[in-house]
Amino acid sequence: MLMVSLIALWASHWILNLDAPPALLVGIGLVATFFESLPLPSAYDEFTVPFSTALLLWLAYGGALLSPTW
């Protein structure tokens, strides 16, 4: 999960030409991995991981990613 999260975060930042510190991407990837590892039913898991990742990205950029691109 961590590797997939890091690849997806890096690819999305690369496509949008955003320069993110590697520590930020690893931190968000670790949080996504943590939420994936929680013993939640599958239906809830499909919401907690993407929403937590999106919330962390939004907080990290101060709302700058709230655009039609995202």
All heavy atoms as TSV, in Angstrom:
chain	resi	resn	atom	element	x	y	z
A	1	MET	N	N	0.830	-1.195	0.000
A	1	MET	CA	C	0.000	0.000	0.000
A	1	MET	C	C	0.867	1.249	0.000
A	1	MET	O	O	0.565	2.212	-0.681
A	1	MET	CB	C	-0.931	-0.040	1.209
A	1	MET	CG	C	-1.781	1.182	1.378
A	1	MET	SD	S	-2.875	1.426	-0.027
A	1	MET	CE	C	-3.508	3.025	0.284
A	2	LEU	N	N	1.934	1.213	0.780
A	2	LEU	CA	C	2.806	2.391	0.843
A	2	LEU	C	C	3.429	2.689	-0.523
A	2	LEU	O	O	3.453	3.846	-0.954
A	2	LEU	CB	C	3.892	2.204	1.901
A	2	LEU	CG	C	4.875	3.354	2.060
A	2	LEU	CD1	C	4.152	4.643	2.442
A	2	LEU	CD2	C	5.936	3.010	3.081
A	3	MET	N	N	3.893	1.660	-1.200
A	3	MET	CA	C	4.522	1.874	-2.513
A	3	MET	C	C	3.513	2.415	-3.532
A	3	MET	O	O	3.827	3.326	-4.290
A	3	MET	CB	C	5.149	0.574	-3.034
A	3	MET	CG	C	6.347	0.130	-2.221
A	3	MET	SD	S	7.628	1.401	-2.067
A	3	MET	CE	C	8.131	1.592	-3.747
A	4	VAL	N	N	2.321	1.876	-3.542
A	4	VAL	CA	C	1.289	2.354	-4.468
A	4	VAL	C	C	0.919	3.799	-4.148
A	4	VAL	O	O	0.760	4.622	-5.052
A	4	VAL	CB	C	0.051	1.434	-4.429
A	4	VAL	CG1	C	-1.103	2.022	-5.209
A	4	VAL	CG2	C	0.400	0.058	-4.947
A	5	SER	N	N	0.810	4.124	-2.863
A	5	SER	CA	C	0.494	5.500	-2.467
A	5	SER	C	C	1.587	6.459	-2.917
A	5	SER	O	O	1.299	7.536	-3.444
A	5	SER	CB	C	0.326	5.597	-0.955
A	5	SER	OG	O	-0.775	4.865	-0.511
A	6	LEU	N	N	2.833	6.064	-2.717
A	6	LEU	CA	C	3.942	6.942	-3.112
A	6	LEU	C	C	3.989	7.135	-4.627
A	6	LEU	O	O	4.224	8.247	-5.112
A	6	LEU	CB	C	5.264	6.380	-2.605
A	6	LEU	CG	C	5.451	6.419	-1.096
A	6	LEU	CD1	C	6.766	5.745	-0.703
A	6	LEU	CD2	C	5.397	7.844	-0.585
A	7	ILE	N	N	3.745	6.079	-5.367
A	7	ILE	CA	C	3.740	6.198	-6.836
A	7	ILE	C	C	2.600	7.104	-7.294
A	7	ILE	O	O	2.788	7.970	-8.154
A	7	ILE	CB	C	3.651	4.803	-7.484
A	7	ILE	CG1	C	4.954	4.046	-7.253
A	7	ILE	CG2	C	3.331	4.903	-8.967
A	7	ILE	CD1	C	4.892	2.571	-7.618
A	8	ALA	N	N	1.413	6.922	-6.714
A	8	ALA	CA	C	0.266	7.750	-7.099
A	8	ALA	C	C	0.481	9.213	-6.712
A	8	ALA	O	O	0.170	10.118	-7.493
A	8	ALA	CB	C	-1.006	7.218	-6.449
A	9	LEU	N	N	1.016	9.457	-5.518
A	9	LEU	CA	C	1.282	10.838	-5.099
A	9	LEU	C	C	2.348	11.488	-5.971
A	9	LEU	O	O	2.212	12.636	-6.400
A	9	LEU	CB	C	1.708	10.873	-3.628
A	9	LEU	CG	C	0.619	10.600	-2.606
A	9	LEU	CD1	C	1.217	10.307	-1.247
A	9	LEU	CD2	C	-0.335	11.779	-2.542
A	10	TRP	N	N	3.418	10.744	-6.257
A	10	TRP	CA	C	4.478	11.302	-7.092
A	10	TRP	C	C	3.957	11.587	-8.505
A	10	TRP	O	O	4.227	12.650	-9.067
A	10	TRP	CB	C	5.655	10.326	-7.155
A	10	TRP	CG	C	6.712	10.805	-8.095
A	10	TRP	CD1	C	7.668	11.741	-7.855
A	10	TRP	CD2	C	6.878	10.400	-9.462
A	10	TRP	NE1	N	8.419	11.929	-8.979
A	10	TRP	CE2	C	7.958	11.125	-9.980
A	10	TRP	CE3	C	6.212	9.496	-10.268
A	10	TRP	CZ2	C	8.386	10.951	-11.287
A	10	TRP	CZ3	C	6.639	9.340	-11.569
A	10	TRP	CH2	C	7.718	10.063	-12.059
A	11	ALA	N	N	3.195	10.660	-9.059
A	11	ALA	CA	C	2.684	10.843	-10.425
A	11	ALA	C	C	1.730	12.029	-10.508
A	11	ALA	O	O	1.794	12.823	-11.458
A	11	ALA	CB	C	1.979	9.568	-10.901
A	12	SER	N	N	0.857	12.168	-9.518
A	12	SER	CA	C	-0.078	13.298	-9.562
A	12	SER	C	C	0.650	14.626	-9.407
A	12	SER	O	O	0.298	15.610	-10.054
A	12	SER	CB	C	-1.153	13.145	-8.489
A	12	SER	OG	O	-0.584	13.145	-7.197
A	13	HIS	N	N	1.676	14.662	-8.573
A	13	HIS	CA	C	2.448	15.896	-8.442
A	13	HIS	C	C	3.251	16.179	-9.713
A	13	HIS	O	O	3.419	17.335	-10.106
A	13	HIS	CB	C	3.373	15.820	-7.225
A	13	HIS	CG	C	2.672	16.104	-5.942
A	13	HIS	ND1	N	1.838	15.206	-5.338
A	13	HIS	CD2	C	2.667	17.222	-5.165
A	13	HIS	CE1	C	1.361	15.738	-4.238
A	13	HIS	NE2	N	1.838	16.958	-4.108
A	14	TRP	N	N	3.758	15.137	-10.339
A	14	TRP	CA	C	4.515	15.319	-11.570
A	14	TRP	C	C	3.617	15.838	-12.691
A	14	TRP	O	O	3.991	16.757	-13.423
A	14	TRP	CB	C	5.156	13.998	-11.966
A	14	TRP	CG	C	5.958	14.076	-13.214
A	14	TRP	CD1	C	7.165	14.684	-13.390
A	14	TRP	CD2	C	5.594	13.548	-14.490
A	14	TRP	NE1	N	7.574	14.554	-14.690
A	14	TRP	CE2	C	6.633	13.862	-15.382
A	14	TRP	CE3	C	4.494	12.832	-14.941
A	14	TRP	CZ2	C	6.590	13.476	-16.713
A	14	TRP	CZ3	C	4.467	12.454	-16.267
A	14	TRP	CH2	C	5.506	12.774	-17.141
A	15	ILE	N	N	2.413	15.289	-12.817
A	15	ILE	CA	C	1.479	15.716	-13.864
A	15	ILE	C	C	1.078	17.178	-13.669
A	15	ILE	O	O	0.957	17.934	-14.633
A	15	ILE	CB	C	0.240	14.805	-13.891
A	15	ILE	CG1	C	0.628	13.431	-14.437
A	15	ILE	CG2	C	-0.892	15.406	-14.709
A	15	ILE	CD1	C	-0.441	12.379	-14.297
A	16	LEU	N	N	0.872	17.582	-12.413
A	16	LEU	CA	C	0.449	18.956	-12.126
A	16	LEU	C	C	1.614	19.927	-11.973
A	16	LEU	O	O	1.419	21.090	-11.645
A	16	LEU	CB	C	-0.399	18.979	-10.848
A	16	LEU	CG	C	-1.725	18.235	-10.961
A	16	LEU	CD1	C	-2.396	18.174	-9.602
A	16	LEU	CD2	C	-2.634	18.897	-11.977
A	17	ASN	N	N	2.831	19.449	-12.210
A	17	ASN	CA	C	4.039	20.269	-12.087
A	17	ASN	C	C	4.160	20.918	-10.710
A	17	ASN	O	O	4.503	22.088	-10.584
A	17	ASN	CB	C	4.090	21.342	-13.173
A	17	ASN	CG	C	4.264	20.756	-14.544
A	17	ASN	OD1	O	4.985	19.775	-14.716
A	17	ASN	ND2	N	3.581	21.321	-15.515
A	18	LEU	N	N	3.865	20.142	-9.665
A	18	LEU	CA	C	4.006	20.616	-8.297
A	18	LEU	C	C	5.287	20.052	-7.712
A	18	LEU	O	O	5.648	18.914	-7.963
A	18	LEU	CB	C	2.818	20.167	-7.442
A	18	LEU	CG	C	1.458	20.721	-7.834
A	18	LEU	CD1	C	0.368	20.056	-7.012
A	18	LEU	CD2	C	1.430	22.221	-7.630
A	19	ASP	N	N	5.974	20.881	-6.956
A	19	ASP	CA	C	7.203	20.445	-6.306
A	19	ASP	C	C	6.897	20.157	-4.845
A	19	ASP	O	O	6.681	21.073	-4.058
A	19	ASP	CB	C	8.266	21.533	-6.429
A	19	ASP	CG	C	9.612	21.068	-5.933
A	19	ASP	OD1	O	9.869	19.857	-5.989
A	19	ASP	OD2	O	10.400	21.921	-5.487
A	20	ALA	N	N	6.852	18.893	-4.501
A	20	ALA	CA	C	6.538	18.492	-3.130
A	20	ALA	C	C	7.772	17.897	-2.479
A	20	ALA	O	O	8.508	17.137	-3.113
A	20	ALA	CB	C	5.417	17.465	-3.123
A	21	PRO	N	N	8.001	18.247	-1.220
A	21	PRO	CA	C	9.126	17.614	-0.528
A	21	PRO	C	C	8.857	16.121	-0.333
A	21	PRO	O	O	7.715	15.730	-0.064
A	21	PRO	CB	C	9.188	18.345	0.819
A	21	PRO	CG	C	7.895	19.061	0.955
A	21	PRO	CD	C	7.310	19.226	-0.409
A	22	PRO	N	N	9.873	15.307	-0.504
A	22	PRO	CA	C	9.660	13.860	-0.345
A	22	PRO	C	C	9.100	13.478	1.031
A	22	PRO	O	O	8.330	12.532	1.131
A	22	PRO	CB	C	11.058	13.268	-0.540
A	22	PRO	CG	C	11.787	14.289	-1.345
A	22	PRO	CD	C	11.231	15.614	-0.941
A	23	ALA	N	N	9.455	14.214	2.064
A	23	ALA	CA	C	8.937	13.906	3.397
A	23	ALA	C	C	7.414	14.064	3.445
A	23	ALA	O	O	6.728	13.298	4.126
A	23	ALA	CB	C	9.593	14.802	4.441
A	24	LEU	N	N	6.881	15.035	2.723
A	24	LEU	CA	C	5.428	15.234	2.677
A	24	LEU	C	C	4.751	14.044	2.006
A	24	LEU	O	O	3.755	13.519	2.512
A	24	LEU	CB	C	5.086	16.520	1.924
A	24	LEU	CG	C	3.601	16.777	1.681
A	24	LEU	CD1	C	2.906	17.112	2.988
A	24	LEU	CD2	C	3.423	17.877	0.667
A	25	LEU	N	N	5.291	13.610	0.887
A	25	LEU	CA	C	4.698	12.482	0.176
A	25	LEU	C	C	4.784	11.200	0.995
A	25	LEU	O	O	3.828	10.425	1.046
A	25	LEU	CB	C	5.378	12.300	-1.184
A	25	LEU	CG	C	5.279	13.481	-2.148
A	25	LEU	CD1	C	5.988	13.156	-3.449
A	25	LEU	CD2	C	3.853	13.876	-2.388
A	26	VAL	N	N	5.911	10.980	1.653
A	26	VAL	CA	C	6.060	9.779	2.489
A	26	VAL	C	C	5.107	9.839	3.678
A	26	VAL	O	O	4.470	8.845	4.030
A	26	VAL	CB	C	7.515	9.610	2.948
A	26	VAL	CG1	C	7.648	8.514	3.992
A	26	VAL	CG2	C	8.418	9.314	1.764
A	27	GLY	N	N	4.968	11.008	4.290
A	27	GLY	CA	C	4.054	11.151	5.427
A	27	GLY	C	C	2.614	10.867	5.046
A	27	GLY	O	O	1.903	10.143	5.754
A	28	ILE	N	N	2.179	11.420	3.931
A	28	ILE	CA	C	0.808	11.176	3.473
A	28	ILE	C	C	0.635	9.711	3.073
A	28	ILE	O	O	-0.390	9.100	3.351
A	28	ILE	CB	C	0.448	12.135	2.320
A	28	ILE	CG1	C	0.387	13.568	2.860
A	28	ILE	CG2	C	-0.868	11.751	1.667
A	28	ILE	CD1	C	0.213	14.620	1.804
A	29	GLY	N	N	1.649	9.133	2.454
A	29	GLY	CA	C	1.586	7.718	2.111
A	29	GLY	C	C	1.508	6.827	3.345
A	29	GLY	O	O	0.794	5.824	3.357
A	30	LEU	N	N	2.220	7.195	4.404
A	30	LEU	CA	C	2.163	6.424	5.647
A	30	LEU	C	C	0.788	6.507	6.304
A	30	LEU	O	O	0.280	5.513	6.831
A	30	LEU	CB	C	3.242	6.899	6.618
A	30	LEU	CG	C	4.662	6.461	6.286
A	30	LEU	CD1	C	5.662	7.174	7.196
A	30	LEU	CD2	C	4.803	4.965	6.394
A	31	VAL	N	N	0.186	7.690	6.267
A	31	VAL	CA	C	-1.158	7.825	6.832
A	31	VAL	C	C	-2.157	6.994	6.027
A	31	VAL	O	O	-3.014	6.315	6.596
A	31	VAL	CB	C	-1.581	9.309	6.896
A	31	VAL	CG1	C	-3.041	9.445	7.270
A	31	VAL	CG2	C	-0.711	10.059	7.884
A	32	ALA	N	N	-2.048	7.027	4.711
A	32	ALA	CA	C	-2.942	6.216	3.875
A	32	ALA	C	C	-2.739	4.731	4.165
A	32	ALA	O	O	-3.710	3.967	4.233
A	32	ALA	CB	C	-2.692	6.505	2.401
A	33	THR	N	N	-1.488	4.326	4.364
A	33	THR	CA	C	-1.201	2.932	4.692
A	33	THR	C	C	-1.787	2.564	6.049
A	33	THR	O	O	-2.329	1.466	6.230
A	33	THR	CB	C	0.315	2.696	4.685
A	33	THR	OG1	O	0.827	3.061	3.404
A	33	THR	CG2	C	0.646	1.247	4.964
A	34	PHE	N	N	-1.708	3.476	7.007
A	34	PHE	CA	C	-2.289	3.233	8.323
A	34	PHE	C	C	-3.802	3.020	8.214
A	34	PHE	O	O	-4.345	2.070	8.775
A	34	PHE	CB	C	-1.983	4.391	9.268
A	34	PHE	CG	C	-2.768	4.334	10.547
A	34	PHE	CD1	C	-2.457	3.415	11.526
A	34	PHE	CD2	C	-3.825	5.191	10.753
A	34	PHE	CE1	C	-3.191	3.351	12.698
A	34	PHE	CE2	C	-4.568	5.143	11.919
A	34	PHE	CZ	C	-4.247	4.219	12.900
A	35	PHE	N	N	-4.483	3.907	7.488
A	35	PHE	CA	C	-5.926	3.761	7.348
A	35	PHE	C	C	-6.294	2.484	6.594
A	35	PHE	O	O	-7.321	1.872	6.866
A	35	PHE	CB	C	-6.545	4.982	6.670
A	35	PHE	CG	C	-6.770	6.126	7.606
A	35	PHE	CD1	C	-6.083	7.308	7.458
A	35	PHE	CD2	C	-7.666	6.017	8.655
A	35	PHE	CE1	C	-6.283	8.361	8.328
A	35	PHE	CE2	C	-7.870	7.061	9.531
A	35	PHE	CZ	C	-7.182	8.243	9.380
A	36	GLU	N	N	-5.470	2.080	5.665
A	36	GLU	CA	C	-5.721	0.835	4.937
A	36	GLU	C	C	-5.584	-0.370	5.868
A	36	GLU	O	O	-6.281	-1.371	5.702
A	36	GLU	CB	C	-4.738	0.708	3.778
A	36	GLU	CG	C	-4.877	-0.544	2.958
A	36	GLU	CD	C	-6.139	-0.577	2.119
A	36	GLU	OE1	O	-6.648	0.483	1.734
A	36	GLU	OE2	O	-6.625	-1.695	1.858
A	37	SER	N	N	-4.715	-0.271	6.862
A	37	SER	CA	C	-4.473	-1.408	7.749
A	37	SER	C	C	-5.507	-1.542	8.865
A	37	SER	O	O	-5.520	-2.558	9.559
A	37	SER	CB	C	-3.086	-1.287	8.378
A	37	SER	OG	O	-3.063	-0.226	9.318
A	38	LEU	N	N	-6.363	-0.548	9.047
A	38	LEU	CA	C	-7.371	-0.630	10.097
A	38	LEU	C	C	-8.370	-1.745	9.805
A	38	LEU	O	O	-8.716	-1.979	8.646
A	38	LEU	CB	C	-8.116	0.701	10.232
A	38	LEU	CG	C	-7.311	1.875	10.758
A	38	LEU	CD1	C	-8.158	3.139	10.753
A	38	LEU	CD2	C	-6.789	1.602	12.154
A	39	PRO	N	N	-8.837	-2.419	10.837
A	39	PRO	CA	C	-9.783	-3.532	10.614
A	39	PRO	C	C	-11.215	-3.039	10.382
A	39	PRO	O	O	-12.118	-3.301	11.167
A	39	PRO	CB	C	-9.672	-4.338	11.906
A	39	PRO	CG	C	-9.310	-3.330	12.939
A	39	PRO	CD	C	-8.444	-2.313	12.232
A	40	LEU	N	N	-11.418	-2.309	9.319
A	40	LEU	CA	C	-12.740	-1.795	8.969
A	40	LEU	C	C	-13.348	-2.676	7.882
A	40	LEU	O	O	-12.632	-3.255	7.073
A	40	LEU	CB	C	-12.633	-0.362	8.446
A	40	LEU	CG	C	-12.105	0.687	9.419
A	40	LEU	CD1	C	-11.898	1.998	8.684
A	40	LEU	CD2	C	-13.064	0.885	10.564
A	41	PRO	N	N	-14.669	-2.750	7.839
A	41	PRO	CA	C	-15.295	-3.469	6.723
A	41	PRO	C	C	-14.891	-2.833	5.387
A	41	PRO	O	O	-14.591	-1.639	5.326
A	41	PRO	CB	C	-16.787	-3.303	6.982
A	41	PRO	CG	C	-16.895	-3.008	8.441
A	41	PRO	CD	C	-15.637	-2.278	8.810
A	42	SER	N	N	-14.887	-3.606	4.364
A	42	SER	CA	C	-14.397	-3.166	3.059
A	42	SER	C	C	-15.105	-1.915	2.546
A	42	SER	O	O	-14.484	-1.058	1.947
A	42	SER	CB	C	-14.544	-4.284	2.037
A	42	SER	OG	O	-14.069	-3.860	0.782
A	43	ALA	N	N	-16.379	-1.796	2.783
A	43	ALA	CA	C	-17.120	-0.642	2.269
A	43	ALA	C	C	-16.603	0.655	2.883
A	43	ALA	O	O	-16.484	1.669	2.200
A	43	ALA	CB	C	-18.606	-0.803	2.546
A	44	TYR	N	N	-16.274	0.644	4.172
A	44	TYR	CA	C	-15.763	1.853	4.820
A	44	TYR	C	C	-14.328	2.133	4.410
A	44	TYR	O	O	-13.908	3.276	4.330
A	44	TYR	CB	C	-15.858	1.719	6.337
A	44	TYR	CG	C	-17.266	1.599	6.839
A	44	TYR	CD1	C	-17.675	0.463	7.519
A	44	TYR	CD2	C	-18.194	2.613	6.629
A	44	TYR	CE1	C	-18.970	0.343	7.966
A	44	TYR	CE2	C	-19.495	2.494	7.072
A	44	TYR	CZ	C	-19.876	1.351	7.752
A	44	TYR	OH	O	-21.151	1.240	8.185
A	45	ASP	N	N	-13.585	1.081	4.172
A	45	ASP	CA	C	-12.190	1.227	3.774
A	45	ASP	C	C	-12.070	1.973	2.453
A	45	ASP	O	O	-11.114	2.727	2.243
A	45	ASP	CB	C	-11.566	-0.160	3.671
A	45	ASP	CG	C	-10.087	-0.103	3.433
A	45	ASP	OD1	O	-9.394	0.585	4.194
A	45	ASP	OD2	O	-9.643	-0.748	2.477
A	46	GLU	N	N	-13.023	1.774	1.580
A	46	GLU	CA	C	-12.981	2.432	0.277
A	46	GLU	C	C	-13.193	3.946	0.389
A	46	GLU	O	O	-12.911	4.678	-0.560
A	46	GLU	CB	C	-14.030	1.836	-0.666
A	46	GLU	CG	C	-13.902	0.344	-0.866
A	46	GLU	CD	C	-12.545	-0.086	-1.378
A	46	GLU	OE1	O	-11.929	0.668	-2.143
A	46	GLU	OE2	O	-12.088	-1.176	-0.993
A	47	PHE	N	N	-13.690	4.408	1.520
A	47	PHE	CA	C	-13.886	5.839	1.733
A	47	PHE	C	C	-12.791	6.448	2.598
A	47	PHE	O	O	-12.368	7.575	2.355
A	47	PHE	CB	C	-15.250	6.109	2.381
A	47	PHE	CG	C	-16.400	5.806	1.471
A	47	PHE	CD1	C	-17.153	4.668	1.657
A	47	PHE	CD2	C	-16.709	6.644	0.423
A	47	PHE	CE1	C	-18.211	4.368	0.820
A	47	PHE	CE2	C	-17.758	6.354	-0.432
A	47	PHE	CZ	C	-18.516	5.221	-0.226
A	48	THR	N	N	-12.346	5.742	3.621
A	48	THR	CA	C	-11.391	6.334	4.561
A	48	THR	C	C	-10.039	6.618	3.919
A	48	THR	O	O	-9.442	7.665	4.181
A	48	THR	CB	C	-11.188	5.418	5.785
A	48	THR	OG1	O	-10.754	4.134	5.347
A	48	THR	CG2	C	-12.437	5.309	6.612
A	49	VAL	N	N	-9.554	5.736	3.088
A	49	VAL	CA	C	-8.227	5.927	2.500
A	49	VAL	C	C	-8.197	7.117	1.531
A	49	VAL	O	O	-7.389	8.027	1.697
A	49	VAL	CB	C	-7.723	4.630	1.826
A	49	VAL	CG1	C	-6.415	4.871	1.107
A	49	VAL	CG2	C	-7.573	3.530	2.861
A	50	PRO	N	N	-9.062	7.191	0.525
A	50	PRO	CA	C	-8.969	8.334	-0.382
A	50	PRO	C	C	-9.339	9.661	0.274
A	50	PRO	O	O	-8.727	10.691	-0.019
A	50	PRO	CB	C	-9.943	7.998	-1.516
A	50	PRO	CG	C	-10.633	6.763	-1.157
A	50	PRO	CD	C	-10.026	6.202	0.061
A	51	PHE	N	N	-10.333	9.655	1.162
A	51	PHE	CA	C	-10.713	10.920	1.794
A	51	PHE	C	C	-9.657	11.413	2.758
A	51	PHE	O	O	-9.404	12.617	2.841
A	51	PHE	CB	C	-12.067	10.797	2.489
A	51	PHE	CG	C	-13.225	10.778	1.532
A	51	PHE	CD1	C	-14.216	9.828	1.653
A	51	PHE	CD2	C	-13.313	11.697	0.506
A	51	PHE	CE1	C	-15.282	9.797	0.765
A	51	PHE	CE2	C	-14.366	11.679	-0.385
A	51	PHE	CZ	C	-15.356	10.729	-0.263
A	52	SER	N	N	-9.012	10.507	3.488
A	52	SER	CA	C	-7.948	10.946	4.389
A	52	SER	C	C	-6.757	11.480	3.596
A	52	SER	O	O	-6.154	12.486	3.969
A	52	SER	CB	C	-7.510	9.811	5.308
A	52	SER	OG	O	-6.930	8.755	4.570
A	53	THR	N	N	-6.438	10.835	2.486
A	53	THR	CA	C	-5.343	11.313	1.646
A	53	THR	C	C	-5.672	12.670	1.044
A	53	THR	O	O	-4.834	13.575	1.038
A	53	THR	CB	C	-5.050	10.296	0.538
A	53	THR	OG1	O	-4.790	9.022	1.135
A	53	THR	CG2	C	-3.851	10.715	-0.287
A	54	ALA	N	N	-6.876	12.833	0.552
A	54	ALA	CA	C	-7.278	14.122	-0.022
A	54	ALA	C	C	-7.287	15.219	1.035
A	54	ALA	O	O	-6.849	16.344	0.770
A	54	ALA	CB	C	-8.661	14.004	-0.658
A	55	LEU	N	N	-7.745	14.905	2.237
A	55	LEU	CA	C	-7.754	15.893	3.317
A	55	LEU	C	C	-6.332	16.307	3.686
A	55	LEU	O	O	-6.056	17.499	3.862
A	55	LEU	CB	C	-8.485	15.337	4.532
A	55	LEU	CG	C	-8.498	16.250	5.766
A	55	LEU	CD1	C	-9.304	17.518	5.474
A	55	LEU	CD2	C	-9.069	15.513	6.958
A	56	LEU	N	N	-5.431	15.350	3.779
A	56	LEU	CA	C	-4.044	15.691	4.106
A	56	LEU	C	C	-3.392	16.537	3.016
A	56	LEU	O	O	-2.647	17.462	3.309
A	56	LEU	CB	C	-3.241	14.423	4.348
A	56	LEU	CG	C	-3.526	13.713	5.655
A	56	LEU	CD1	C	-2.776	12.392	5.726
A	56	LEU	CD2	C	-3.164	14.594	6.833
A	57	LEU	N	N	-3.670	16.224	1.761
A	57	LEU	CA	C	-3.128	17.043	0.671
A	57	LEU	C	C	-3.697	18.459	0.724
A	57	LEU	O	O	-2.981	19.439	0.526
A	57	LEU	CB	C	-3.436	16.406	-0.683
A	57	LEU	CG	C	-2.561	15.236	-1.073
A	57	LEU	CD1	C	-3.127	14.558	-2.316
A	57	LEU	CD2	C	-1.139	15.685	-1.310
A	58	TRP	N	N	-4.978	18.556	0.998
A	58	TRP	CA	C	-5.614	19.866	1.089
A	58	TRP	C	C	-5.005	20.676	2.234
A	58	TRP	O	O	-4.709	21.858	2.082
A	58	TRP	CB	C	-7.117	19.701	1.274
A	58	TRP	CG	C	-7.856	20.985	1.371
A	58	TRP	CD1	C	-8.091	21.868	0.354
A	58	TRP	CD2	C	-8.450	21.541	2.540
A	58	TRP	NE1	N	-8.806	22.937	0.828
A	58	TRP	CE2	C	-9.034	22.764	2.170
A	58	TRP	CE3	C	-8.549	21.119	3.848
A	58	TRP	CZ2	C	-9.701	23.571	3.068
A	58	TRP	CZ3	C	-9.212	21.917	4.752
A	58	TRP	CH2	C	-9.787	23.134	4.354
A	59	LEU	N	N	-4.809	20.037	3.392
A	59	LEU	CA	C	-4.198	20.733	4.523
A	59	LEU	C	C	-2.743	21.103	4.243
A	59	LEU	O	O	-2.286	22.180	4.626
A	59	LEU	CB	C	-4.279	19.850	5.778
A	59	LEU	CG	C	-5.669	19.640	6.360
A	59	LEU	CD1	C	-5.629	18.613	7.477
A	59	LEU	CD2	C	-6.254	20.957	6.852
A	60	ALA	N	N	-2.006	20.231	3.584
A	60	ALA	CA	C	-0.596	20.496	3.295
A	60	ALA	C	C	-0.417	21.686	2.364
A	60	ALA	O	O	0.536	22.451	2.498
A	60	ALA	CB	C	0.053	19.254	2.682
A	61	TYR	N	N	-1.335	21.863	1.432
A	61	TYR	CA	C	-1.227	22.957	0.471
A	61	TYR	C	C	-2.118	24.136	0.812
A	61	TYR	O	O	-2.255	25.060	0.011
A	61	TYR	CB	C	-1.542	22.452	-0.940
A	61	TYR	CG	C	-0.426	21.620	-1.505
A	61	TYR	CD1	C	-0.496	20.239	-1.508
A	61	TYR	CD2	C	0.709	22.224	-2.011
A	61	TYR	CE1	C	0.530	19.471	-2.012
A	61	TYR	CE2	C	1.748	21.474	-2.518
A	61	TYR	CZ	C	1.654	20.096	-2.518
A	61	TYR	OH	O	2.680	19.347	-3.005
A	62	GLY	N	N	-2.745	24.111	1.957
A	62	GLY	CA	C	-3.567	25.236	2.377
A	62	GLY	C	C	-4.765	25.484	1.485
A	62	GLY	O	O	-5.183	26.621	1.297
A	63	GLY	N	N	-5.325	24.445	0.910
A	63	GLY	CA	C	-6.509	24.582	0.075
A	63	GLY	C	C	-6.195	24.876	-1.390
A	63	GLY	O	O	-7.093	25.027	-2.185
A	64	ALA	N	N	-4.916	24.929	-1.741
A	64	ALA	CA	C	-4.545	25.276	-3.116
A	64	ALA	C	C	-4.947	24.221	-4.122
A	64	ALA	O	O	-5.087	24.518	-5.297
A	64	ALA	CB	C	-3.044	25.510	-3.201
A	65	LEU	N	N	-5.148	22.993	-3.688
A	65	LEU	CA	C	-5.501	21.931	-4.620
A	65	LEU	C	C	-6.992	21.818	-4.860
A	65	LEU	O	O	-7.434	20.936	-5.576
A	65	LEU	CB	C	-4.956	20.591	-4.112
A	65	LEU	CG	C	-3.446	20.487	-4.064
A	65	LEU	CD1	C	-3.036	19.114	-3.548
A	65	LEU	CD2	C	-2.852	20.700	-5.432
A	66	LEU	N	N	-7.784	22.700	-4.260
A	66	LEU	CA	C	-9.218	22.685	-4.520
A	66	LEU	C	C	-9.490	23.418	-5.826
A	66	LEU	O	O	-9.839	24.575	-5.875
A	66	LEU	CB	C	-9.980	23.348	-3.368
A	66	LEU	CG	C	-10.009	22.554	-2.068
A	66	LEU	CD1	C	-10.766	23.318	-1.021
A	66	LEU	CD2	C	-10.663	21.212	-2.282
A	67	SER	N	N	-9.295	22.704	-6.889
A	67	SER	CA	C	-9.477	23.288	-8.216
A	67	SER	C	C	-10.115	22.224	-9.102
A	67	SER	O	O	-10.180	21.059	-8.747
A	67	SER	CB	C	-8.127	23.725	-8.792
A	67	SER	OG	O	-7.344	22.591	-9.076
A	68	PRO	N	N	-10.571	22.612	-10.267
A	68	PRO	CA	C	-11.168	21.628	-11.182
A	68	PRO	C	C	-10.190	20.524	-11.573
A	68	PRO	O	O	-10.598	19.446	-11.948
A	68	PRO	CB	C	-11.559	22.458	-12.394
A	68	PRO	CG	C	-11.705	23.846	-11.891
A	68	PRO	CD	C	-10.721	23.972	-10.757
A	69	THR	N	N	-8.890	20.786	-11.487
A	69	THR	CA	C	-7.914	19.764	-11.832
A	69	THR	C	C	-8.030	18.573	-10.912
A	69	THR	O	O	-7.928	17.428	-11.324
A	69	THR	CB	C	-6.485	20.331	-11.752
A	69	THR	OG1	O	-6.420	21.495	-12.571
A	69	THR	CG2	C	-5.465	19.318	-12.189
A	70	TRP	N	N	-8.263	18.818	-9.623
A	70	TRP	CA	C	-8.364	17.742	-8.647
A	70	TRP	C	C	-9.787	17.312	-8.569
A	70	TRP	O	O	-10.179	16.357	-8.084
A	70	TRP	CB	C	-7.847	18.168	-7.288
A	70	TRP	CG	C	-6.356	18.178	-7.258
A	70	TRP	CD1	C	-5.548	19.195	-7.631
A	70	TRP	CD2	C	-5.496	17.094	-6.891
A	70	TRP	NE1	N	-4.240	18.813	-7.511
A	70	TRP	CE2	C	-4.183	17.560	-7.053
A	70	TRP	CE3	C	-5.731	15.817	-6.442
A	70	TRP	CZ2	C	-3.095	16.752	-6.779
A	70	TRP	CZ3	C	-4.628	15.027	-6.164
A	70	TRP	CH2	C	-3.318	15.482	-6.338
